[in-house]
Amino acid sequence: MPTAHSWTDAVVDVAHLLRFRGATLRRPRAAALSLGVLGACSLAAMLAPLLFAGAGAGGGRGDLVHDYLPAMLAGFVTLSVASAIASGGGRELLPRDQAAIHPIST
């Protein structure tokens, strides 16, 4: 019978993975600085909307963002897919180094 896992098991697993990844970094101070900047930006993105007038009240900018967010996300996905297709990334059958010993014609 499988045991029930709690959210603390996931936190412990992620902590192990982060410690493992952190041990292979060449510049741990730069990684810590960028992680701090990322955390500060995330915190600012969460708290900045509270500074707008009428935060939490209906009919403000929150409703406007809520209405347009699906279209913005669809546009972002479309732009990402189109740029990946246009740049030709990941469409090669073999890397250029291996193509010399495995000739494949078009």
N, C-alpha and C positions, 0 to 999 in steps of 0.2 A: 504494500500500500504506500503510495507516494506521500511524502510529508508536505505540509502546507508551508509555502515560503512567504516571508513577509517582506516589506519594502526595505528593511534593514539589511537583508541578504543582498539585495541589488546594490545598496550603497557600499557594502563591504567589497563586493566584486569589482565595482568601478574603482574603488580606492586601490585595490591590488593592481588593476590594469594601469591606472595612472602612475603608480610607483614604478611599475615595470617599464612603462614608456619613458618616464622621467630619468631612469637610470641610463638610457641610451642617448640622451641629449648632449650635443657638443657644447652648447652655451646655456646652462640652466638659468642663469640670471636673466638672459634675454627672454627665455620662455616664461619665466615668472613675471617679468614686466609685461609681456604681451597678454598673459592670462589676466593680470590685474587690469589692464586697459580694456580688455574684452568684458570683464566683469563690471567695470565702471560704466561702460557704454550700455550694457544690458540693464543695469540699475537705472541709468538716466532715461532709457527708453521706457521703463516701467513707470517711473515717477514723474517725468516731464509733463504728461497729459494732465496731471493734477493741478498744474500751475495755470492752466487756461481758465478764463472766466466761464462759469457755468458748468464746471466739471461735475459729472454725475447727474446733471439735470437733462431731461429729454430735449431733443430738438437742437442740440449743439453740434459741434464738430464731430463728436463721437458717433452720432447717427449718420453723418455724412460719410465718415470712414467706414462705418458698418455697411452702408449701402454700396459703396464702391469697391470694397475689399475683394470680393470674388472676381470682379473684372480686372483688378490690378494683378491678382495672383495668376489669372489665366494669361494675361499679357506677359507676365514674367516667365511663365513656363514656355509660352510660345517663342519668346525672344531667346531663351536659353536653348531650346531645341533647334531653332533656326540658325543660331550662331554655331552650334556644334556641327550641324550639317554643312554650313557654308565654309567652315574652316577645314573640313575634311578630317577632323580628329578621330582617330580610332577606326578608320576605314581601311587601313593597310592590312593585307593578309599576313605578311611577314615583315619584321623589322629590316631595315636596309642592310644591316650587317649579315643577316642570315640569308638574304636574297642572293648573295654571291655564290653560296654553296648549294642553294636550293632554287635553281632558276625556274620561275613560273611565268609564263607569258600571259598577256592579257587576252 
